[in-house]
Amino acid sequence: MVLLLTHLSPSASSHADDDADDGEAFPPQRVNWAAMRADANMDYLRNSQIPEYSDEDDPAGVPFGDLGDISAEDTSVEDDENHAVDQQEEAEFDPLAVGLKEISNLGKFTVSSHKQGNGVDQLRNDSLKTYWQSDGPQPHKLTVYFIKRVGIRDIRFYVDYNEDESYTPTKIVFKSGTSENNLIQFAQMELAAPVGWQQVPIAGSGGGPDGNTLVSYVFQMQILENHQNGKDTHLRSIKIYAADNDGVGVEREAHPTSANTATNVDEPDTEELADPWDISALEADLPVPDFMKEPEIR
């Protein structure tokens, strides 16, 4: 019995030493479960397949390439709308459709003052982007000296408050006469933030069979006031129209049969009277208002 204990004790001692040696060689390790989960997730992501994007998966999806530059697209739309508005304004009045033709080329245009680079040439170049800008005291005057006495049926001028603001006229008077020394006012206009072509009221001027023709040698436009008490003014364009009596000759050229018929029945030839700027024709067709007649001593 004693021998057995003696035999077992060294063995137990030996196992204890082995355990002690093992404990020193391999210390106990703590398990980091968070790291293991992270490693597992990374392995999952590495091994998993990334799905490809397709426009068909999302019917409402729009490819980025088709989006373009949104700001640039919006600007172009606004430009198209502005251009369409300009075209609509220009298409509102067709002088040929109402039997009129422009006679601005028969007059010499002068202005009371102008800023360098913004004179008569910029007023008459048929562009609404350029303008006459005055450079002097009010009233600002635009005067047209015609080479002959003319019968004016319509006058239109273009102003743009959105572009010119305080340079836009607000109170204008219109005068006419045989010379600049005896001009008589025939119309007045007061404008409020105008944009576009403005028609001068000449109805009842006294000339022509209907009394709505302005017979004139000299026409003058006086700008008395501007918006916001502005000093100088902007005027972008002006058009002066007279009756287009040449339309009779055009119709005869288009219909030679009617022209031959007129010759066969010995109707008087009126080709010479077709010129609206012939003084004799004008005197016959357009009664002269009292203020245009020569003064009489009584």
Buried (B, 14 or more C-beta within 10 A) or exposed (E): EEEEEEEEEEEEEEEEEEEEEEEEEEEEEEEEEEEEEEEEEEEEEEEEEEEEEEEEEEEEEEEEEEEEEEEEEEEEEEEEEEEEEEEEBEEEBEBEEEEBBBBBEBBEBBBBBBBEEBBBEBBBEEEBEBBBBBBBEBBBBBBBBBEEBBBBBBBBBBBBBEBBBBBBBBBBBBBBBBEBEBBEEBBEBEBEEBBBBBEBEBEEBBBBEEEBBBBBBBBBBBBBBBBEEBEBBBBBBBBBBBBBBEEEBEEBEEEEEEBEEBEEEEEEEEEEBBBBBBEEBBEEBBBBBEBBEEEEEE
